[in-house]
Amino acid sequence: MKRYNGFTIAVLMLVASQAGAYGVGDNSRSGSVNTCTKPRFTDFSPEDKAEVAPGSSFSFRASGNTHPETIKVTVKGVPATIEIGPKTEGASVSVHGTLPAELKDTYAKILIDAQSNCKGSSGWLVKITP
């Protein structure tokens, strides 16, 4: 068995400690880190799985980090008409809309897509009566 002298061990320890300073993986970035905070959606009305008439109104709130101009709503693939309330700094944004009148006697998902510094989506299901 070969004996290692103290100098070789010291060099290896030095190299290993320098490599560890650079870090590995996604958490090793220093300085500005681009974190993704998706927009959140709350206060859905009507409630999930509620029965509603064709052309009924709906509403929800989008978190304060949401860019209001990016909010898009589709109902069973059909674009919905929406009105977006004013945005105040840090406060949530209220969104009101109406279901497409041509959707009758069907289940439909109200699907929301929006951007903050990354894309977020959510939605809920309603039963549209005849």
N, CA, C and O atoms as CSV, one atom per row, in Angstrom:
chain,resi,resn,atom,element,x,y,z
A,1,MET,N,N,0.841,-1.171,0.000
A,1,MET,CA,C,0.000,0.000,0.000
A,1,MET,C,C,0.893,1.243,0.000
A,1,MET,O,O,1.855,1.322,0.763
A,2,LYS,N,N,0.580,2.179,-0.830
A,2,LYS,CA,C,1.385,3.379,-0.983
A,2,LYS,C,C,0.999,4.397,0.087
A,2,LYS,O,O,-0.180,4.580,0.390
A,3,ARG,N,N,2.013,5.056,0.655
A,3,ARG,CA,C,1.755,6.066,1.672
A,3,ARG,C,C,1.663,7.433,1.001
A,3,ARG,O,O,2.460,7.769,0.125
A,4,TYR,N,N,0.672,8.212,1.434
A,4,TYR,CA,C,0.519,9.564,0.908
A,4,TYR,C,C,1.196,10.537,1.857
A,4,TYR,O,O,1.047,10.437,3.075
A,5,ASN,N,N,1.927,11.462,1.300
A,5,ASN,CA,C,2.563,12.431,2.171
A,5,ASN,C,C,1.578,13.561,2.500
A,5,ASN,O,O,0.547,13.711,1.844
A,6,GLY,N,N,1.902,14.323,3.488
A,6,GLY,CA,C,1.031,15.389,3.973
A,6,GLY,C,C,0.760,16.463,2.935
A,6,GLY,O,O,-0.308,17.075,2.929
A,7,PHE,N,N,1.746,16.697,2.041
A,7,PHE,CA,C,1.573,17.725,1.018
A,7,PHE,C,C,0.445,17.362,0.052
A,7,PHE,O,O,-0.365,18.223,-0.292
A,8,THR,N,N,0.377,16.119,-0.386
A,8,THR,CA,C,-0.662,15.673,-1.315
A,8,THR,C,C,-2.040,15.800,-0.681
A,8,THR,O,O,-2.986,16.248,-1.329
A,9,ILE,N,N,-2.152,15.415,0.556
A,9,ILE,CA,C,-3.438,15.516,1.253
A,9,ILE,C,C,-3.855,16.974,1.397
A,9,ILE,O,O,-5.031,17.294,1.224
A,10,ALA,N,N,-2.920,17.860,1.708
A,10,ALA,CA,C,-3.226,19.285,1.851
A,10,ALA,C,C,-3.716,19.876,0.530
A,10,ALA,O,O,-4.655,20.672,0.520
A,11,VAL,N,N,-3.090,19.493,-0.582
A,11,VAL,CA,C,-3.506,19.987,-1.901
A,11,VAL,C,C,-4.921,19.513,-2.222
A,11,VAL,O,O,-5.745,20.294,-2.699
A,12,LEU,N,N,-5.201,18.260,-1.965
A,12,LEU,CA,C,-6.540,17.732,-2.226
A,12,LEU,C,C,-7.599,18.433,-1.376
A,12,LEU,O,O,-8.692,18.715,-1.866
A,13,MET,N,N,-7.293,18.713,-0.128
A,13,MET,CA,C,-8.241,19.413,0.739
A,13,MET,C,C,-8.480,20.832,0.241
A,13,MET,O,O,-9.609,21.321,0.284
A,14,LEU,N,N,-7.442,21.491,-0.226
A,14,LEU,CA,C,-7.567,22.847,-0.740
A,14,LEU,C,C,-8.451,22.879,-1.984
A,14,LEU,O,O,-9.324,23.739,-2.100
A,15,VAL,N,N,-8.234,21.960,-2.903
A,15,VAL,CA,C,-9.031,21.891,-4.127
A,15,VAL,C,C,-10.492,21.599,-3.790
A,15,VAL,O,O,-11.393,22.213,-4.361
A,16,ALA,N,N,-10.728,20.682,-2.883
A,16,ALA,CA,C,-12.098,20.325,-2.509
A,16,ALA,C,C,-12.818,21.496,-1.860
A,16,ALA,O,O,-14.003,21.705,-2.119
A,17,SER,N,N,-12.129,22.264,-1.021
A,17,SER,CA,C,-12.783,23.394,-0.366
A,17,SER,C,C,-13.102,24.502,-1.367
A,17,SER,O,O,-14.123,25.176,-1.230
A,18,GLN,N,N,-12.247,24.702,-2.372
A,18,GLN,CA,C,-12.509,25.708,-3.396
A,18,GLN,C,C,-13.681,25.308,-4.277
A,18,GLN,O,O,-14.482,26.164,-4.655
A,19,ALA,N,N,-13.798,24.051,-4.608
A,19,ALA,CA,C,-14.905,23.584,-5.442
A,19,ALA,C,C,-16.226,23.737,-4.706
A,19,ALA,O,O,-17.240,24.061,-5.324
A,20,GLY,N,N,-16.235,23.512,-3.410
A,20,GLY,CA,C,-17.457,23.646,-2.624
A,20,GLY,C,C,-17.946,25.079,-2.551
A,20,GLY,O,O,-19.142,25.312,-2.378
A,21,ALA,N,N,-17.046,26.043,-2.680
A,21,ALA,CA,C,-17.441,27.448,-2.616
A,21,ALA,C,C,-18.308,27.847,-3.801
A,21,ALA,O,O,-19.100,28.784,-3.700
A,22,TYR,N,N,-18.169,27.150,-4.913
A,22,TYR,CA,C,-18.955,27.492,-6.094
A,22,TYR,C,C,-20.347,26.902,-6.049
A,22,TYR,O,O,-21.230,27.389,-6.754
A,23,GLY,N,N,-20.578,25.893,-5.266
A,23,GLY,CA,C,-21.896,25.302,-5.121
A,23,GLY,C,C,-22.311,24.507,-6.334
A,23,GLY,O,O,-21.702,24.587,-7.401
A,24,VAL,N,N,-23.351,23.748,-6.145
A,24,VAL,CA,C,-23.915,22.957,-7.223
A,24,VAL,C,C,-25.422,23.032,-7.129
A,24,VAL,O,O,-25.972,23.321,-6.067
A,25,GLY,N,N,-26.090,22.774,-8.237
A,25,GLY,CA,C,-27.552,22.740,-8.229
A,25,GLY,C,C,-28.171,24.106,-8.417
A,25,GLY,O,O,-27.473,25.097,-8.632
A,26,ASP,N,N,-29.510,24.149,-8.333
A,26,ASP,CA,C,-30.272,25.365,-8.597
A,26,ASP,C,C,-30.152,26.408,-7.499
A,26,ASP,O,O,-30.379,27.591,-7.756
A,27,ASN,N,N,-29.802,26.008,-6.290
A,27,ASN,CA,C,-29.757,26.953,-5.190
A,27,ASN,C,C,-28.415,27.648,-5.060
A,27,ASN,O,O,-28.198,28.377,-4.092
A,28,SER,N,N,-27.514,27.446,-5.998
A,28,SER,CA,C,-26.168,27.992,-5.876
A,28,SER,C,C,-26.047,29.398,-6.444
A,28,SER,O,O,-24.997,30.023,-6.292
A,29,ARG,N,N,-27.070,29.911,-7.083
A,29,ARG,CA,C,-26.966,31.240,-7.689
A,29,ARG,C,C,-26.917,32.302,-6.602
A,29,ARG,O,O,-27.642,32.236,-5.610
A,30,SER,N,N,-26.053,33.275,-6.810
A,30,SER,CA,C,-26.004,34.383,-5.874
A,30,SER,C,C,-26.424,35.638,-6.615
A,30,SER,O,O,-26.543,35.637,-7.840
A,31,GLY,N,N,-26.645,36.696,-5.876
A,31,GLY,CA,C,-27.080,37.932,-6.507
A,31,GLY,C,C,-28.564,37.888,-6.786
A,31,GLY,O,O,-29.344,37.458,-5.937
A,32,SER,N,N,-28.965,38.328,-7.964
A,32,SER,CA,C,-30.390,38.362,-8.287
A,32,SER,C,C,-30.852,36.989,-8.747
A,32,SER,O,O,-30.322,36.425,-9.704
A,33,VAL,N,N,-31.824,36.475,-8.064
A,33,VAL,CA,C,-32.383,35.172,-8.393
A,33,VAL,C,C,-33.776,35.407,-8.961
A,33,VAL,O,O,-34.601,36.073,-8.337
A,34,ASN,N,N,-34.034,34.861,-10.138
A,34,ASN,CA,C,-35.355,34.991,-10.738
A,34,ASN,C,C,-36.266,33.930,-10.149
A,34,ASN,O,O,-36.202,32.760,-10.525
A,35,THR,N,N,-37.105,34.347,-9.230
A,35,THR,CA,C,-38.051,33.407,-8.658
A,35,THR,C,C,-39.366,33.553,-9.387
A,35,THR,O,O,-39.714,34.628,-9.876
A,36,CYS,N,N,-40.069,32.483,-9.446
A,36,CYS,CA,C,-41.339,32.471,-10.153
A,36,CYS,C,C,-42.465,32.495,-9.132
A,36,CYS,O,O,-42.643,31.533,-8.384
A,37,THR,N,N,-43.219,33.572,-9.092
A,37,THR,CA,C,-44.386,33.661,-8.225
A,37,THR,C,C,-45.610,33.736,-9.121
A,37,THR,O,O,-45.924,34.787,-9.680
A,38,LYS,N,N,-46.293,32.613,-9.248
A,38,LYS,CA,C,-47.453,32.546,-10.132
A,38,LYS,C,C,-48.602,33.377,-9.574
A,38,LYS,O,O,-48.738,33.518,-8.359
A,39,PRO,N,N,-49.432,33.931,-10.463
A,39,PRO,CA,C,-50.628,34.611,-9.976
A,39,PRO,C,C,-51.570,33.591,-9.334
A,39,PRO,O,O,-51.641,32.439,-9.761
A,40,ARG,N,N,-52.283,34.031,-8.314
A,40,ARG,CA,C,-53.257,33.170,-7.647
A,40,ARG,C,C,-54.654,33.730,-7.884
A,40,ARG,O,O,-54.837,34.937,-8.038
A,41,PHE,N,N,-55.625,32.841,-7.911
A,41,PHE,CA,C,-57.007,33.228,-8.165
A,41,PHE,C,C,-57.879,32.704,-7.033
A,41,PHE,O,O,-57.758,31.545,-6.635
A,42,THR,N,N,-58.762,33.562,-6.512
A,42,THR,CA,C,-59.594,33.203,-5.365
A,42,THR,C,C,-61.004,33.759,-5.533
A,42,THR,O,O,-61.312,34.423,-6.523
A,43,ASP,N,N,-61.843,33.479,-4.560
A,43,ASP,CA,C,-63.206,34.020,-4.455
A,43,ASP,C,C,-64.033,33.770,-5.712
A,43,ASP,O,O,-64.662,34.688,-6.239
A,44,PHE,N,N,-64.032,32.526,-6.190
A,44,PHE,CA,C,-64.785,32.171,-7.388
A,44,PHE,C,C,-66.286,32.251,-7.115
A,44,PHE,O,O,-66.768,31.738,-6.105
A,45,SER,N,N,-67.009,32.888,-8.007
A,45,SER,CA,C,-68.463,32.961,-7.916
A,45,SER,C,C,-69.025,32.821,-9.324
A,45,SER,O,O,-68.574,33.522,-10.230
A,46,PRO,N,N,-69.988,31.943,-9.531
A,46,PRO,CA,C,-70.599,31.013,-8.588
A,46,PRO,C,C,-69.586,29.972,-8.135
A,46,PRO,O,O,-68.518,29.825,-8.728
A,47,GLU,N,N,-69.934,29.259,-7.087
A,47,GLU,CA,C,-69.032,28.258,-6.525
A,47,GLU,C,C,-68.788,27.112,-7.494
A,47,GLU,O,O,-69.527,26.921,-8.461
A,48,ASP,N,N,-67.740,26.358,-7.213
A,48,ASP,CA,C,-67.395,25.187,-8.010
A,48,ASP,C,C,-68.569,24.212,-8.048
A,48,ASP,O,O,-69.170,23.908,-7.017
A,49,LYS,N,N,-68.884,23.729,-9.236
A,49,LYS,CA,C,-69.941,22.742,-9.507
A,49,LYS,C,C,-71.355,23.277,-9.275
A,49,LYS,O,O,-72.288,22.492,-9.110
A,50,ALA,N,N,-71.523,24.587,-9.259
A,50,ALA,CA,C,-72.854,25.180,-9.105
A,50,ALA,C,C,-73.622,25.094,-10.421
A,50,ALA,O,O,-73.022,25.032,-11.494
A,51,GLU,N,N,-74.967,25.093,-10.330
A,51,GLU,CA,C,-75.823,25.152,-11.524
A,51,GLU,C,C,-76.123,26.607,-11.826
A,51,GLU,O,O,-76.508,27.369,-10.939
A,52,VAL,N,N,-75.945,26.993,-13.093
A,52,VAL,CA,C,-76.162,28.381,-13.506
A,52,VAL,C,C,-76.916,28.415,-14.826
A,52,VAL,O,O,-76.912,27.442,-15.579
A,53,ALA,N,N,-77.560,29.536,-15.099
A,53,ALA,CA,C,-78.275,29.729,-16.359
A,53,ALA,C,C,-77.296,30.176,-17.446
A,53,ALA,O,O,-76.251,30.748,-17.136
A,54,PRO,N,N,-77.625,29.919,-18.716
A,54,PRO,CA,C,-76.777,30.419,-19.808
A,54,PRO,C,C,-76.654,31.945,-19.726
A,54,PRO,O,O,-77.631,32.629,-19.419
A,55,GLY,N,N,-75.494,32.465,-19.991
A,55,GLY,CA,C,-75.283,33.912,-19.957
A,55,GLY,C,C,-75.149,34.488,-18.559
A,55,GLY,O,O,-75.144,35.709,-18.400
A,56,SER,N,N,-75.039,33.641,-17.536
A,56,SER,CA,C,-74.898,34.123,-16.153
A,56,SER,C,C,-73.563,34.829,-15.957
A,56,SER,O,O,-72.617,34.651,-16.724
A,57,SER,N,N,-73.523,35.630,-14.912
A,57,SER,CA,C,-72.271,36.321,-14.600
A,57,SER,C,C,-71.412,35.461,-13.674
A,57,SER,O,O,-71.912,34.587,-12.966
A,58,PHE,N,N,-70.114,35.730,-13.699
A,58,PHE,CA,C,-69.164,35.072,-12.805
A,58,PHE,C,C,-68.143,36.107,-12.368
A,58,PHE,O,O,-68.009,37.165,-12.983
A,59,SER,N,N,-67.429,35.792,-11.305
A,59,SER,CA,C,-66.389,36.705,-10.833
A,59,SER,C,C,-65.330,35.930,-10.057
A,59,SER,O,O,-65.560,34.812,-9.595
A,60,PHE,N,N,-64.173,36.553,-9.928
A,60,PHE,CA,C,-63.071,36.009,-9.138
A,60,PHE,C,C,-62.094,37.131,-8.861
A,60,PHE,O,O,-62.218,38.226,-9.410
A,61,ARG,N,N,-61.122,36.854,-8.007
A,61,ARG,CA,C,-60.078,37.825,-7.701
A,61,ARG,C,C,-58.730,37.244,-8.110
A,61,ARG,O,O,-58.469,36.054,-7.930
A,62,ALA,N,N,-57.882,38.101,-8.662
A,62,ALA,CA,C,-56.516,37.723,-9.039
A,62,ALA,C,C,-55.557,38.409,-8.070
A,62,ALA,O,O,-55.774,39.555,-7.678
A,63,SER,N,N,-54.505,37.707,-7.691
A,63,SER,CA,C,-53.546,38.249,-6.723
A,63,SER,C,C,-52.890,39.529,-7.237
A,63,SER,O,O,-52.875,39.799,-8.438
A,64,GLY,N,N,-52.355,40.301,-6.313
A,64,GLY,CA,C,-51.775,41.596,-6.638
A,64,GLY,C,C,-50.585,41.562,-7.576
A,64,GLY,O,O,-50.273,42.573,-8.205
A,65,ASN,N,N,-49.906,40.415,-7.686
A,65,ASN,CA,C,-48.755,40.335,-8.588
A,65,ASN,C,C,-49.163,40.047,-10.034
A,65,ASN,O,O,-48.304,39.971,-10.911
A,66,THR,N,N,-50.455,39.888,-10.289
A,66,THR,CA,C,-50.955,39.587,-11.634
A,66,THR,C,C,-50.922,40.836,-12.509
A,66,THR,O,O,-51.300,41.920,-12.067
A,67,HIS,N,N,-50.469,40.681,-13.747
A,67,HIS,CA,C,-50.541,41.775,-14.716
A,67,HIS,C,C,-51.953,41.735,-15.312
A,67,HIS,O,O,-52.255,40.829,-16.088
A,68,PRO,N,N,-52.833,42.701,-14.969
A,68,PRO,CA,C,-54.241,42.639,-15.380
A,68,PRO,C,C,-54.453,42.511,-16.885
A,68,PRO,O,O,-55.402,41.859,-17.321
A,69,GLU,N,N,-53.586,43.121,-17.675
A,69,GLU,CA,C,-53.767,43.085,-19.129
A,69,GLU,C,C,-53.555,41.691,-19.711
A,69,GLU,O,O,-53.892,41.455,-20.871
A,70,THR,N,N,-53.006,40.769,-18.932
A,70,THR,CA,C,-52.758,39.413,-19.430
A,70,THR,C,C,-53.858,38.424,-19.054
A,70,THR,O,O,-53.795,37.262,-19.454
A,71,ILE,N,N,-54.862,38.857,-18.296
A,71,ILE,CA,C,-55.914,37.938,-17.846
A,71,ILE,C,C,-56.807,37.565,-19.025
A,71,ILE,O,O,-57.382,38.429,-19.686
A,72,LYS,N,N,-56.911,36.278,-19.269
A,72,LYS,CA,C,-57.773,35.736,-20.329
A,72,LYS,C,C,-58.656,34.664,-19.706
A,72,LYS,O,O,-58.185,33.855,-18.906
A,73,VAL,N,N,-59.932,34.656,-20.071
A,73,VAL,CA,C,-60.872,33.666,-19.546
A,73,VAL,C,C,-61.569,32.984,-20.711
A,73,VAL,O,O,-62.077,33.641,-21.619
A,74,THR,N,N,-61.586,31.658,-20.671
A,74,THR,CA,C,-62.351,30.884,-21.643
A,74,THR,C,C,-63.305,29.978,-20.879
A,74,THR,O,O,-63.009,29.529,-19.771
A,75,VAL,N,N,-64.448,29.722,-21.490
A,75,VAL,CA,C,-65.442,28.827,-20.907
A,75,VAL,C,C,-65.695,27.728,-21.929
A,75,VAL,O,O,-66.262,27.971,-22.994
A,76,LYS,N,N,-65.277,26.538,-21.595
A,76,LYS,CA,C,-65.364,25.386,-22.498
A,76,LYS,C,C,-64.759,25.732,-23.859
A,76,LYS,O,O,-65.305,25.379,-24.904
A,77,GLY,N,N,-63.622,26.430,-23.825
A,77,GLY,CA,C,-62.901,26.789,-25.042
A,77,GLY,C,C,-63.396,28.044,-25.739
A,77,GLY,O,O,-62.777,28.494,-26.703
A,78,VAL,N,N,-64.504,28.623,-25.271
A,78,VAL,CA,C,-65.068,29.834,-25.883
A,78,VAL,C,C,-64.601,31.045,-25.069
A,78,VAL,O,O,-64.783,31.065,-23.852
A,79,PRO,N,N,-64.001,32.061,-25.717
A,79,PRO,CA,C,-63.571,33.249,-24.967
A,79,PRO,C,C,-64.754,33.930,-24.282
A,79,PRO,O,O,-65.821,34.094,-24.875
A,80,ALA,N,N,-64.550,34.322,-23.034
A,80,ALA,CA,C,-65.598,35.001,-22.270
A,80,ALA,C,C,-65.327,36.498,-22.246
A,80,ALA,O,O,-64.176,36.934,-22.278
A,81,THR,N,N,-66.395,37.272,-22.192
A,81,THR,CA,C,-66.286,38.717,-22.058
A,81,THR,C,C,-66.029,39.024,-20.586
A,81,THR,O,O,-66.785,38.591,-19.717
A,82,ILE,N,N,-64.958,39.775,-20.306
A,82,ILE,CA,C,-64.628,40.093,-18.917
A,82,ILE,C,C,-64.390,41.585,-18.740
A,82,ILE,O,O,-64.045,42.295,-19.684
A,83,GLU,N,N,-64.584,42.043,-17.503
A,83,GLU,CA,C,-64.245,43.400,-17.093
A,83,GLU,C,C,-63.288,43.281,-15.920
A,83,GLU,O,O,-63.557,42.563,-14.957
A,84,ILE,N,N,-62.181,43.981,-16.007
A,84,ILE,CA,C,-61.156,43.916,-14.971
A,84,ILE,C,C,-61.190,45.208,-14.176
A,84,ILE,O,O,-61.085,46.301,-14.734
A,85,GLY,N,N,-61.339,45.068,-12.860
A,85,GLY,CA,C,-61.378,46.230,-11.982
A,85,GLY,C,C,-60.021,46.903,-11.895
A,85,GLY,O,O,-59.021,46.347,-12.349
A,86,PRO,N,N,-59.979,48.090,-11.320
A,86,PRO,CA,C,-58.700,48.801,-11.206
A,86,PRO,C,C,-57.748,48.072,-10.262
A,86,PRO,O,O,-58.165,47.434,-9.296
A,87,LYS,N,N,-56.469,48.185,-10.568
A,87,LYS,CA,C,-55.444,47.548,-9.734
A,87,LYS,C,C,-54.787,48.609,-8.874
A,87,LYS,O,O,-54.325,49.638,-9.367
A,88,THR,N,N,-54.756,48.339,-7.582
A,88,THR,CA,C,-54.003,49.196,-6.682
A,88,THR,C,C,-52.782,48.410,-6.230
A,88,THR,O,O,-52.823,47.181,-6.169
A,89,GLU,N,N,-51.717,49.093,-5.919
A,89,GLU,CA,C,-50.443,48.448,-5.588
A,89,GLU,C,C,-50.595,47.430,-4.462
A,89,GLU,O,O,-51.032,47.768,-3.362
A,90,GLY,N,N,-50.230,46.180,-4.748
A,90,GLY,CA,C,-50.249,45.125,-3.748
A,90,GLY,C,C,-51.605,44.501,-3.481
A,90,GLY,O,O,-51.684,43.464,-2.823
A,91,ALA,N,N,-52.673,45.109,-3.975
A,91,ALA,CA,C,-54.014,44.582,-3.720
A,91,ALA,C,C,-54.432,43.651,-4.851
A,91,ALA,O,O,-53.893,43.718,-5.956
A,92,SER,N,N,-55.390,42.787,-4.565
A,92,SER,CA,C,-55.880,41.880,-5.595
A,92,SER,C,C,-56.746,42.638,-6.599
A,92,SER,O,O,-57.202,43.752,-6.337
A,93,VAL,N,N,-56.959,42.013,-7.741
A,93,VAL,CA,C,-57.726,42.613,-8.832
A,93,VAL,C,C,-59.034,41.850,-8.972
A,93,VAL,O,O,-59.032,40.619,-9.008
A,94,SER,N,N,-60.153,42.566,-9.050
A,94,SER,CA,C,-61.437,41.890,-9.238
A,94,SER,C,C,-61.732,41.757,-10.729
A,94,SER,O,O,-61.481,42.671,-11.515
A,95,VAL,N,N,-62.270,40.599,-11.095
A,95,VAL,CA,C,-62.605,40.317,-12.488
A,95,VAL,C,C,-64.048,39.829,-12.533
A,95,VAL,O,O,-64.433,38.937,-11.777
A,96,HIS,N,N,-64.847,40.422,-13.428
A,96,HIS,CA,C,-66.247,40.034,-13.623
A,96,HIS,C,C,-66.441,39.686,-15.085
A,96,HIS,O,O,-65.825,40.287,-15.965
A,97,GLY,N,N,-67.295,38.719,-15.337
A,97,GLY,CA,C,-67.562,38.324,-16.714
A,97,GLY,C,C,-68.905,37.642,-16.846
A,97,GLY,O,O,-69.622,37.442,-15.867
A,98,THR,N,N,-69.233,37.285,-18.089
A,98,THR,CA,C,-70.479,36.562,-18.356
A,98,THR,C,C,-70.162,35.305,-19.150
A,98,THR,O,O,-69.261,35.282,-19.989
A,99,LEU,N,N,-70.931,34.259,-18.860
A,99,LEU,CA,C,-70.781,33.008,-19.596
A,99,LEU,C,C,-71.308,33.191,-21.008
A,99,LEU,O,O,-72.279,33.923,-21.199
A,100,PRO,N,N,-70.711,32.559,-21.995
A,100,PRO,CA,C,-71.230,32.645,-23.363
A,100,PRO,C,C,-72.668,32.105,-23.422
A,100,PRO,O,O,-72.949,31.017,-22.918
A,101,ALA,N,N,-73.561,32.865,-24.034
A,101,ALA,CA,C,-74.981,32.497,-24.084
A,101,ALA,C,C,-75.223,31.222,-24.883
A,101,ALA,O,O,-76.219,30.536,-24.657
A,102,GLU,N,N,-74.322,30.892,-25.818
A,102,GLU,CA,C,-74.533,29.701,-26.647
A,102,GLU,C,C,-74.281,28.393,-25.896
A,102,GLU,O,O,-74.647,27.323,-26.384
A,103,LEU,N,N,-73.665,28.463,-24.723
A,103,LEU,CA,C,-73.434,27.247,-23.940
A,103,LEU,C,C,-74.663,26.953,-23.086
A,103,LEU,O,O,-75.003,27.713,-22.180
A,104,LYS,N,N,-75.322,25.837,-23.392
A,104,LYS,CA,C,-76.542,25.444,-22.672
A,104,LYS,C,C,-76.514,23.947,-22.417
A,104,LYS,O,O,-75.973,23.177,-23.211
A,105,ASP,N,N,-77.105,23.546,-21.297
A,105,ASP,CA,C,-77.274,22.140,-20.949
A,105,ASP,C,C,-75.946,21.369,-21.045
A,105,ASP,O,O,-75.852,20.341,-21.715
A,106,THR,N,N,-74.938,21.895,-20.362
A,106,THR,CA,C,-73.614,21.273,-20.408
A,106,THR,C,C,-72.818,21.632,-19.162
A,106,THR,O,O,-73.129,22.598,-18.464
A,107,TYR,N,N,-71.805,20.854,-18.901
A,107,TYR,CA,C,-70.820,21.224,-17.887
A,107,TYR,C,C,-69.733,22.018,-18.598
A,107,TYR,O,O,-69.364,21.703,-19.730
A,108,ALA,N,N,-69.227,23.039,-17.936
A,108,ALA,CA,C,-68.194,23.866,-18.555
A,108,ALA,C,C,-67.177,24.297,-17.510
A,108,ALA,O,O,-67.526,24.632,-16.378
A,109,LYS,N,N,-65.920,24.281,-17.910
A,109,LYS,CA,C,-64.863,24.777,-17.032
A,109,LYS,C,C,-64.574,26.222,-17.389
A,109,LYS,O,O,-64.332,26.557,-18.548
A,110,ILE,N,N,-64.603,27.070,-16.373
A,110,ILE,CA,C,-64.196,28.461,-16.537
A,110,ILE,C,C,-62.689,28.466,-16.289
A,110,ILE,O,O,-62.240,28.268,-15.160
A,111,LEU,N,N,-61.915,28.692,-17.343
A,111,LEU,CA,C,-60.457,28.585,-17.275
A,111,LEU,C,C,-59.824,29.970,-17.333
A,111,LEU,O,O,-60.125,30.766,-18.222
A,112,ILE,N,N,-58.955,30.243,-16.386
A,112,ILE,CA,C,-58.274,31.539,-16.279
A,112,ILE,C,C,-56.791,31.341,-16.577
A,112,ILE,O,O,-56.160,30.428,-16.046
A,113,ASP,N,N,-56.244,32.200,-17.428
A,113,ASP,CA,C,-54.804,32.248,-17.687
A,113,ASP,C,C,-54.345,33.680,-17.475
A,113,ASP,O,O,-55.017,34.619,-17.903
A,114,ALA,N,N,-53.203,33.854,-16.818
A,114,ALA,CA,C,-52.655,35.190,-16.597
A,114,ALA,C,C,-51.162,35.085,-16.332
A,114,ALA,O,O,-50.631,34.001,-16.090
A,115,GLN,N,N,-50.499,36.226,-16.380
A,115,GLN,CA,C,-49.057,36.309,-16.157
A,115,GLN,C,C,-48.770,37.199,-14.954
A,115,GLN,O,O,-49.482,38.169,-14.691
A,116,SER,N,N,-47.720,36.851,-14.239
A,116,SER,CA,C,-47.080,37.773,-13.304
A,116,SER,C,C,-45.643,37.829,-13.807
A,116,SER,O,O,-45.401,38.378,-14.882
A,117,ASN,N,N,-44.691,37.284,-13.076
A,117,ASN,CA,C,-43.367,37.107,-13.679
A,117,ASN,C,C,-43.240,35.694,-14.235
A,117,ASN,O,O,-42.172,35.299,-14.703
A,118,CYS,N,N,-44.323,34.939,-14.181
A,118,CYS,CA,C,-44.449,33.640,-14.837
A,118,CYS,C,C,-45.941,33.361,-15.029
A,118,CYS,O,O,-46.787,34.078,-14.493
A,119,LYS,N,N,-46.253,32.329,-15.788
A,119,LYS,CA,C,-47.645,32.046,-16.139
A,119,LYS,C,C,-48.356,31.281,-15.027
A,119,LYS,O,O,-47.782,30.398,-14.390
A,120,GLY,N,N,-49.613,31.640,-14.813
A,120,GLY,CA,C,-50.448,30.920,-13.859
A,120,GLY,C,C,-51.801,30.645,-14.477
A,120,GLY,O,O,-52.262,31.395,-15.337
A,121,SER,N,N,-52.433,29.584,-14.047
A,121,SER,CA,C,-53.775,29.284,-14.535
A,121,SER,C,C,-54.558,28.586,-13.438
A,121,SER,O,O,-53.995,27.974,-12.531
A,122,SER,N,N,-55.867,28.697,-13.549
A,122,SER,CA,C,-56.765,28.070,-12.593
A,122,SER,C,C,-58.137,28.017,-13.240
A,122,SER,O,O,-58.312,28.437,-14.384
A,123,GLY,N,N,-59.079,27.515,-12.523
A,123,GLY,CA,C,-60.426,27.475,-13.047
A,123,GLY,C,C,-61.349,26.693,-12.145
A,123,GLY,O,O,-60.935,26.144,-11.124
A,124,TRP,N,N,-62.608,26.651,-12.540
A,124,TRP,CA,C,-63.588,25.888,-11.794
A,124,TRP,C,C,-64.696,25.449,-12.730
A,124,TRP,O,O,-64.856,25.979,-13.829
A,125,LEU,N,N,-65.457,24.467,-12.268
A,125,LEU,CA,C,-66.468,23.823,-13.091
A,125,LEU,C,C,-67.857,24.316,-12.703
A,125,LEU,O,O,-68.164,24.464,-11.520
A,126,VAL,N,N,-68.698,24.569,-13.711
A,126,VAL,CA,C,-70.105,24.906,-13.472
A,126,VAL,C,C,-70.980,24.051,-14.381
A,126,VAL,O,O,-70.540,23.579,-15.429
A,127,LYS,N,N,-72.218,23.866,-13.960
A,127,LYS,CA,C,-73.194,23.168,-14.791
A,127,LYS,C,C,-74.142,24.223,-15.337
A,127,LYS,O,O,-74.839,24.900,-14.581
A,128,ILE,N,N,-74.159,24.354,-16.660
A,128,ILE,CA,C,-75.026,25.340,-17.302
A,128,ILE,C,C,-76.331,24.641,-17.655
A,128,ILE,O,O,-76.331,23.625,-18.351
A,129,THR,N,N,-77.439,25.187,-17.173
A,129,THR,CA,C,-78.751,24.579,-17.377
A,129,THR,C,C,-79.263,24.851,-18.793
A,129,THR,O,O,-78.725,25.703,-19.499
A,130,PRO,N,N,-80.320,24.113,-19.210
A,130,PRO,CA,C,-80.875,24.339,-20.570
A,130,PRO,C,C,-81.533,25.698,-20.730
A,130,PRO,O,O,-82.036,26.018,-21.807
